[in-house]
């Protein structure tokens, strides 16, 4: 019952014109990024230890959807230089967006990082989890996998960190 309430409460339509600024390449609106595919975003703050704890886990989850009919991406709440430094090789392997002025985080009323966000093609935010709660992240990834007729990533696995609340976003 709690899962249903959680999913219903996050089904919102964000401003589709919100710009998503690529680490490398042109920026496009949220609407343009979801024209053909769903979008799964892992939001991290490069200035917190808590976000660094989830990078390998989140990278594994995003990588598991690489060949599916959806886009998996990082949203780093920082500038380009700090994003590259924070993510290391993940920044070049997986699509990466930057939000140095926190305009994206503000528009989505994001309260904590790390976060996992799933947008459909409407674009609607159909799944959202803030902090590292493996059950919530698993539910979002499973719902996306079902929508894509794709295999579900194992969440959590033995190398994942223990659950933690996350860190407040300074909006």
N, C-alpha and C positions, 0 to 999 in steps of 0.2 A: 504494500500500500504506500509506503514512504517513497518508493521509486516513482510510482505514478504521480504523486503529488509534486515531487522534485522536477520531473520532466514537464509537467503541465506549467509549473510556475516559471520555467525558463523559456517557454515558447513565446518569444517576442520577435517583433520585426524591427531590427535596428535600422538606422538611417542607411539606406543602400548606397548613398553617395559618399560614405566614409572612405577616405583614401587609405589604401594599404600601400605603404612605401617599401618597395623592395630594397633589400640590401644592395643588390646589383641589378640594374635595369630600371625600366620605367615604372612609375607608380600608376595604379589603377584603382578604381572604386571597388568596394565590396561587391556591388552588383556585377561588375565586369569579371571578377574572379570566380563567381559562382554561376555564370551563364550556362556552362556545360556540366560542371562538376560540383559536388558538395565540397566543403572546406573544413578541415580539421586543424585547428590551431592550438599549439602549446604556447602559452604566454609565460615568459620568464623575465625576471628582473636581474640583469647582470651585476647588480650592486649588492646582492644578498647571497649569503651562504645557502639558504634554503632552496633557492632556485638551482644552485649548482648541484645539489644533492639529487635532483631529478633528471638531469640532462641525459644520462645514459639510458635510463628507463624510458623517458619521453622519446628519445631518438629511436629506440627499438620499436616503440609503438608506431611512430610516424613511418619508419622504414617498412613496417608490416603492411602498410596501405599503399606503398610506392607504385605497385602495378594495378591497383584497383581504380575504378572510375571515380576517383575523388582526389582532391589535393590535400596533402599533409604539409604543414608549414610551421615554422617558428614565428612567434611575434615577440620580439625583444624590446623591452621598455628601456631603450637606451639608444645611443648614437651608433653609427656604422662601425667605427673603430672598436668601441667597447663590445659590440655584438660579435664581431669576428674573433676578438680575443677571448670572450666568454665561451662561445660555442666551439671554437677551434675547428676541426675538420667537419663537424656537423653543419657549419654555416655554408660550406660549399656543396655538401651532399644533398641537403634538403632545403627547399625553398625557404627563404628567410625574409621576414619583414621587420622593419624597425619603427619604433614609436618614441623618438627622442623627447617630444613635448607632451607625451601621454594623452594626445587627443583621441586616439583609438580607445585607450583604457577608460577615459572620461565618458566617451560616447556610449560605451557598453556598461558603464557604472561598475567596472571591475573593482572589487574590493581587496582581493588577495592574489598573490602569486606563490607558487606556480598555479596555472589554471589550464583547463582543457575546454575548448569551445568547439562545438559542431554547428556549422551553418548549412542549411539546405539551399536549394536553388532559388528560393523565393525572394530574397534571402531571409530566412528566419533562423534565429538561434534556437535550435531544437535540443541542445544538450550543453550543460555548463557545470563544471566542477571547479571550485577554488580551493587551493591547498592540495596536499597529496593525500587523497582518500582513495585507496586502491579499488574499493567497491564502486564508488561513483565513477572513477575513470574507466573501470571495466564495463559498467553499464553503458556509458557513452560510446566506447569503442565497439561494444557488441551491437548496439543499435545501428551504428554506422556500417558495421560488417553485414548485418542483416539487410540494410537498405542497398548495399552494393553486391549482395550475394557473394560475400568474401569470407575468408577464414578469419576467426577471431584471435587477436593476440592474447597470449597468456599474461594476465594481470591479476595479481602480482606474480613475479617469479622469485626464485630464491635469492637473487642478487639485488632486488629492489629495496629501497629504504623503508623503514617503518613509517606508518602514517604520521603526518604532521599537519598542523593547522595552516601553515603558510605565513606569509608576511604581508602586512597591509600595504596597499599601493598608496603612495602619497600624491593624491590628486590635488 
